[in-house]
């Protein structure tokens, strides 16, 4: 009888232990989402070609109307690049380039061109006021500075466009960061020149 009781206790301990281990694995799986490492999401937005490079931008000017003596500058004929940079790796291997594009209507967009990084949970595209720091020290830099969240990263591969709000001062936010909000770490970053 005592032996039977011990056997039941052991069974109960094993069942409780197995249930606890299954719960821990389930929570860890939901938190870390390891299957994302094996799933690529490619985005293929059409990235506008610039009319000219930032250093050679020339604004067209209309001639003054002799009757009104008023000159009105014409808007640029096409999009132009305001800044550009190359992504470096931080916590995950990351490559590609970034461009800040101003459209003829004055709206601005961030372009991720040829992006290649790991897929991950809750990765966002940030414009950051912080510097780009190479190596492990750069993994956490962006969290200490002001940033503008342009939204979730739509895919880990390809070309992508993100709208930049009109009130964002690009002289303040000179870094692009691919920031994993869930773990507080940068996948990669680029300084805008």
C-alpha positions, 0 to 999 in steps of 0.5 A, a space after each residue: 500500500 505504501 509502495 502504491 502511494 509512492 508510485 502515485 506521488 511520483 506519477 503526480 510529480 512527473 505530470 505536474 513537472 511535464 505540464 510546467 515544462 510545457 507551459 514554460 516552452 509555450 510562453 518562451 515560444 510566444 515570447 521569442 517566436 523562434 520560427 521567425 528565424 526560418 521565415 523570410 518576408 520579402 517586400 518589393 515597394 517601388 522606390 522612386 529614382 531621384 532627379 539628382 543627388 543631394 549635392 547637385 540639386 538645382 531648383 528650377 525657377 520660373 521667369 518673372 511675369 513682366 506684368 506682375 513682376 512676381 516670380 514663383 519657383 516651380 516645384 521640383 519635377 521629380 523626387 530628390 534625395 535629401 540624405 542617404 546611408 548604409 546599414 551596419 549590423 548590430 544584434 543581427 546580420 543586416 545590410 542594405 541602404 537607406 534614403 530620405 526622399 522628398 517627393 515633388 509635393 513636399 512629402 518625405 519618405 524613408 526608403 530601405 533599399 536592398 534590405 537583408 536582415 533576420 526576421 524578428 518579433 516586433 521590429 520597428 523602423 526608427 528615425 533616431 537622434 542617437 549616433 550609430 555605434 558599431 559593434 555590441 555597444 551599438 546594440 542598445 544606443 538608440 534606446 537612450 535617445 529621442 526617436 520617431 517610430 515610422 512603424 513596424 518593419 514590413 519584411 526582412 528582405 527587399 525594398 520598402 517605403 515608410 512615410 515621414 511625418 511632416 513635423 519631423 526635423 531631419 536635422 535632429 533625427 540623423 540615424 535610421 534604426 531597425 529596433 526590436 521593441 520586444 527585446 530592446 535591441 537594434 538589428 542594424 542602423 545607418 547614419 544619414 549623410 
